[in-house]
Amino acid sequence: MSKVDELQKIEQDILDLTQSPLYTHRTENKYFPVIGEGSVDARIMIIGEAPGKNEALTGKPFCGASGKILDKLLASIGLERQSVYITNIVKDRPPENRDPTPEEIALYTPFLDRQIDLMQPKVIVTLGRFSMTYIMQKFDPAWNEHISGVHGQEIGVQASYGEITVLPLYHPAATIYNQKLKETFFEDGQKLKNYM
């Protein structure tokens, strides 16, 4: 099967995920799951935590206020959005935009793992603490760092398909009301130039 076929299979499996506590919320609100968007051959995969309302209404990741900030970062380093792959650890929107629960993360991350194995990115950019914690503990179960201490660091880890780099960034949503975090987000994101 091609990568596109495999992604469609992942999408169908998520659409059929009736055991998810978020399934009813999705169907009642006529939301879409947000599988991901971008190049299936991307060297860079960007992973957020869960879709917001705009994302759930369109099925597209990072298309609201946070997405505009992410797009500005990509544009600032000359990286086209279509050349990366953008997704979340949780594929359905939690009610009231709350944080995803540990149970929801455990239920949805096998789909993310399938996406990573399929695309084999060389760089994984995590946006926010949930994404960072899941990805780092996937490769190093003893990982126990806070994003405030490791944001912007290029961390080498061993994936099943070879050595990759994880670059933790603050979540763009956190930068909306905090100018200092916004400056840090853009400064940290410049490290992506090393992988273009």
C-alpha positions in Angstrom: 0.0 0.0 0.0 1.2 3.6 -0.7 1.6 6.1 2.1 -1.5 7.8 1.0 -3.5 4.6 1.2 -2.0 3.9 4.6 -3.0 7.3 5.8 -6.6 6.8 4.5 -6.7 3.6 6.5 -5.6 5.4 9.6 -8.3 8.0 9.0 -11.0 5.4 8.6 -9.9 3.7 11.8 -10.2 7.0 13.6 -13.6 7.7 12.1 -14.7 4.3 13.4 -13.3 4.9 16.9 -16.6 4.6 18.7 -15.0 3.6 22.0 -13.4 7.1 22.2 -15.0 9.3 24.9 -14.7 12.1 22.3 -16.6 10.2 19.6 -20.1 11.3 20.8 -18.8 14.9 21.2 -17.6 14.8 17.6 -20.8 13.4 16.1 -23.1 15.6 18.2 -21.3 18.7 17.0 -20.8 17.6 13.4 -17.0 17.8 14.0 -14.4 16.1 11.9 -11.4 14.2 13.3 -8.2 16.0 12.5 -5.8 13.4 11.0 -3.1 15.6 9.7 -2.1 17.6 6.7 1.0 18.1 4.5 3.5 16.1 2.6 3.6 12.3 3.2 7.3 12.5 2.4 8.0 15.3 4.8 11.4 15.3 6.6 9.7 17.5 9.3 6.7 16.4 11.3 5.0 19.0 13.6 2.8 17.6 16.4 0.4 19.6 18.6 -1.9 18.3 21.3 -5.5 18.3 20.1 -7.7 20.1 17.6 -9.5 23.3 18.5 -12.9 24.3 17.3 -11.8 25.7 13.9 -9.8 22.5 13.3 -12.7 20.2 14.3 -15.1 22.1 12.0 -12.7 21.9 9.0 -10.7 18.7 9.7 -7.5 20.7 9.1 -4.8 21.1 11.8 -3.7 24.5 13.0 -6.1 26.6 10.9 -7.1 29.0 13.7 -5.2 31.7 15.7 -2.5 29.2 16.7 -2.1 28.1 13.1 -1.5 31.7 12.0 1.4 31.9 14.4 2.8 28.6 13.2 2.4 29.7 9.6 4.4 32.9 10.4 7.1 30.9 12.0 7.4 28.6 8.9 7.3 31.6 6.6 10.1 33.3 8.6 12.5 30.5 7.8 11.3 30.0 4.2 9.6 26.7 4.9 6.4 26.0 3.0 3.6 24.6 5.1 2.8 21.9 2.4 6.4 20.6 2.7 6.0 19.5 6.4 3.4 17.2 7.9 1.3 18.7 10.8 -0.8 16.6 13.1 -1.8 16.2 16.9 -1.4 13.5 19.5 -5.2 13.5 20.0 -7.2 13.5 16.7 -10.7 14.6 18.1 -11.5 17.9 19.9 -11.9 17.7 23.7 -15.1 19.5 24.9 -14.6 23.2 25.9 -11.0 23.1 24.6 -9.9 21.4 27.8 -6.6 19.5 28.0 -6.7 15.9 26.7 -6.9 13.3 29.5 -4.3 10.6 29.9 -6.9 8.1 28.7 -7.5 10.0 25.5 -3.8 10.4 24.9 -3.4 6.6 25.4 -6.3 5.9 23.0 -5.1 8.2 20.2 -1.4 7.9 20.2 -1.2 4.5 18.5 -2.6 6.4 15.4 0.2 9.0 15.8 2.7 6.1 16.1 1.5 4.6 12.9 1.9 8.0 11.2 5.4 8.4 12.4 6.3 4.8 11.3 4.8 5.4 7.9 6.4 8.8 7.2 9.7 8.3 9.1 10.4 12.0 9.6 14.0 13.1 10.4 12.8 15.8 12.7 9.8 15.9 15.0 8.7 19.3 16.3 6.6 19.1 19.4 4.2 22.0 20.2 3.5 22.2 23.9 4.0 20.0 26.9 1.6 17.2 26.1 3.1 16.6 22.7 6.7 16.9 24.1 6.1 14.5 27.0 4.5 11.9 24.8 7.1 11.9 22.1 10.1 12.1 24.5 8.7 9.3 26.7 8.1 7.2 23.5 11.8 7.2 22.8 13.1 7.5 26.4 10.6 6.2 29.0 12.6 7.8 31.8 12.1 11.3 30.3 10.9 13.8 33.0 11.7 17.3 31.8 9.5 20.4 31.8 9.1 22.3 28.5 10.4 25.5 30.2 13.8 23.8 30.6 14.2 22.2 27.2 12.3 24.3 24.6 14.5 25.0 21.6 16.9 22.2 22.3 17.7 19.7 19.5 17.4 16.3 21.1 18.8 13.3 19.3 16.7 10.1 19.8 16.8 6.6 18.3 13.6 5.7 16.3 13.0 2.3 14.8 14.2 3.6 11.4 17.2 5.5 12.6 18.5 8.6 14.5 16.1 11.5 14.5 15.9 15.0 16.2 13.1 16.2 18.5 12.7 19.9 18.8 10.4 20.9 21.6 8.7 24.3 21.1 6.1 26.1 23.2 2.6 25.7 21.8 1.6 28.7 19.6 -1.6 29.2 21.7 0.6 29.9 24.7 2.3 32.8 22.8 -1.0 34.6 21.9 -1.2 36.5 25.2 2.5 36.4 26.2 4.8 38.4 24.0 8.0 37.0 25.7 6.9 33.5 24.9 6.1 34.5 21.3 9.7 35.9 20.9 11.1 32.6 22.4 8.8 30.5 20.0 10.1 32.3 16.9 13.7 32.2 18.2 13.6 28.5 19.0 11.9 27.8 15.7 14.8 29.2 13.7 16.7 25.9 14.5 14.5 24.3 11.8 16.7 25.9 9.2 19.3 23.3 10.1 17.0 20.6 8.6 15.6 22.1 5.5 
